[in-house]
């Protein structure tokens, strides 16, 4: 039986750690902050009872990352969606999960404009001000997991936010087939290579 990979709780802890550490652009402190968050995730995957490896009694195998590249830490302007809109996001097993559309984030990489749909988990007991996006790009299925990758975002009142693709991580389905994981919506399939964050998992 498939297990739904809920995107709240422990996983968003990594985002909270990242923002609490601060992280200045283009300096050693920033790189160390990202490395600390990655190390915390590895510890979680290796030893937490909530890890997908532990839950299905699988032997942990190392995850790998692209080198930290500050160009993938971008500023984005939000187009907030004024009236809450529910949408069904397709899962890897053919089912669907309901989310609320929250905003579109507009940003640039290498001076090229892109946008991502940001979602709010519905009924998961998600933490306040914490949102989610799933995306795919031209590395998906080769250098990175074919089912896309995830980002958790902490958003307050400001419409100017930070998106750091160096923190992109794989869904549990990348490690253990017994999970059902949300796939990126069509508008979040980006026409560029994002060589940042977590790489494809080698079984």
C-alpha positions in Angstrom: 0.0 0.0 0.0 1.3 3.4 -0.9 2.1 5.9 1.9 1.3 9.5 1.3 4.3 11.8 1.7 2.9 14.7 3.8 4.9 17.9 3.2 4.8 19.3 6.7 6.3 18.8 10.1 9.9 17.6 10.1 10.7 18.6 6.5 9.8 22.2 7.0 12.1 22.2 10.0 15.0 22.5 7.5 13.6 25.8 6.1 13.2 27.2 9.6 16.8 26.3 10.4 18.0 28.0 7.2 16.2 31.2 7.9 17.2 31.3 11.6 20.8 31.0 10.5 20.4 34.0 8.3 22.8 33.6 5.3 24.4 36.5 3.5 24.6 36.4 -0.3 27.8 35.3 -2.0 30.0 34.7 1.0 31.3 31.8 3.1 28.7 32.2 5.8 25.9 31.6 3.2 27.6 28.4 1.9 28.1 27.1 5.4 24.4 27.8 6.2 23.3 25.8 3.2 25.7 23.0 4.1 24.3 22.9 7.6 20.8 22.5 6.4 21.9 19.7 4.0 23.7 18.0 6.8 20.6 18.1 9.0 18.5 16.6 6.3 21.1 13.8 5.9 20.9 13.1 9.6 17.1 13.0 9.4 17.2 10.5 6.5 19.7 8.3 8.2 18.3 8.1 11.7 14.9 9.6 12.3 11.9 7.3 12.9 10.1 9.5 10.3 12.7 8.9 7.6 11.4 7.0 4.6 14.3 4.6 5.0 13.4 3.9 8.7 9.6 3.6 8.0 10.1 0.9 5.4 13.1 -0.7 7.0 15.3 0.2 4.0 19.1 0.5 4.2 20.1 4.2 4.0 22.1 5.1 0.9 23.8 8.4 0.6 22.2 11.3 -1.1 24.2 13.7 -3.3 24.0 17.4 -4.1 25.2 19.9 -6.7 27.9 22.3 -5.5 26.4 25.3 -3.7 26.0 28.1 -6.3 24.8 31.6 -5.1 23.3 32.4 -8.5 20.5 30.0 -7.7 19.5 32.0 -4.6 17.1 34.5 -6.2 14.8 37.3 -5.2 11.2 36.9 -6.3 8.1 39.1 -6.4 4.9 37.6 -5.4 1.6 37.8 -7.3 -0.7 36.8 -4.4 -4.0 35.1 -5.4 -6.6 37.2 -3.6 -9.4 34.6 -3.4 -8.3 31.1 -2.2 -8.5 28.6 -5.0 -8.3 24.9 -4.5 -6.5 22.7 -7.0 -5.9 19.0 -7.3 -2.2 18.1 -7.7 -1.5 14.8 -9.3 0.4 12.2 -7.3 3.0 9.7 -8.5 0.5 6.8 -8.0 -2.3 8.4 -10.1 -4.2 9.8 -7.1 -4.5 13.5 -6.3 -3.9 15.8 -3.3 -5.7 19.1 -2.7 -3.8 22.3 -2.2 -4.7 25.9 -2.1 -3.1 28.2 -4.7 -1.3 30.9 -2.8 0.7 33.0 -5.3 2.9 33.1 -8.3 6.6 33.9 -7.7 8.3 35.9 -10.5 12.1 35.7 -10.6 15.1 35.7 -12.9 18.0 33.4 -13.5 20.8 34.5 -15.8 18.5 37.5 -16.6 15.8 35.2 -18.0 12.3 35.6 -16.4 10.5 32.6 -14.8 7.6 32.0 -12.4 6.6 29.3 -10.0 3.1 28.5 -8.6 3.3 28.4 -4.8 0.9 26.2 -2.9 -0.4 25.9 0.7 -1.0 22.4 1.9 -4.7 21.9 2.7 -5.6 20.1 5.9 -2.1 18.9 6.7 -1.7 21.1 9.9 1.1 22.9 8.1 3.1 25.5 10.0 2.0 29.2 9.7 3.8 31.2 6.9 5.2 28.0 5.4 4.4 27.2 1.8 5.4 24.7 -0.8 6.3 24.4 -4.4 7.1 21.4 -6.6 9.1 22.0 -9.8 10.7 20.2 -12.7 13.4 21.5 -15.0 15.7 20.3 -17.8 17.7 18.2 -15.4 14.7 16.2 -14.4 15.0 12.5 -15.3 18.8 12.7 -15.9 20.8 14.7 -13.3 17.8 15.0 -10.9 14.8 12.9 -10.0 12.3 12.5 -12.8 9.3 13.3 -10.6 10.6 16.8 -9.8 11.9 18.4 -6.7 10.5 20.4 -3.8 11.1 23.7 -2.1 9.6 24.9 1.2 9.3 28.7 1.5 8.8 30.9 4.6 6.6 33.8 3.5 5.4 36.7 5.7 3.7 40.0 4.7 6.3 41.1 2.2 5.8 40.4 -1.5 9.6 40.3 -2.0 10.8 36.8 -1.0 13.9 34.7 -1.4 13.9 31.4 -3.3 17.0 29.3 -2.9 17.3 26.4 -5.3 20.4 25.2 -3.4 17.8 23.9 -0.9 15.8 21.9 -3.4 15.2 18.4 -2.2 13.8 15.1 -3.5 10.4 13.7 -2.5 10.3 10.5 -0.6 9.3 8.6 -3.8 12.9 9.1 -5.1 14.1 6.9 -2.3 11.3 4.4 -1.6 8.6 3.3 -4.1 6.0 2.7 -1.4 5.3 6.5 -1.2 2.8 8.5 -3.2 4.2 12.0 -3.8 2.8 15.2 -5.5 4.1 15.9 -9.0 4.9 19.4 -10.2 1.9 21.2 -11.8 2.3 22.0 -15.5 3.1 25.6 -14.9 6.1 24.6 -12.7 8.0 22.8 -15.4 10.8 25.3 -16.0 12.6 25.6 -19.4 16.1 25.7 -18.0 18.6 23.5 -16.2 18.7 24.2 -12.4 21.9 22.5 -11.4 21.4 23.2 -7.7 20.1 21.3 -4.8 19.7 17.5 -4.5 20.7 15.3 -7.4 19.1 12.1 -8.6 19.1 9.3 -6.0 21.3 6.3 -6.9 19.6 3.1 -5.6 
